Amino acid sequence: MGAALALAQALGIDTLIAAELLPEIEAVMVRKVNEQMEGSRDG
């Protein structure tokens, strides 16, 4: 979380907004990675 907030700050993104959105973004990222991993096992 700390690294993500530091990146947000470096990009000029409000860190309070980033902290609020990060859990939802992380959940989507995990789902997509899992889908890709499942797809690579099928092929």
Secondary structure by P-SEA (a helix, b strand, c coil): caaaaaaaaaacccaaaaaacaaaaaaaaaaaaaaaaaaaaac
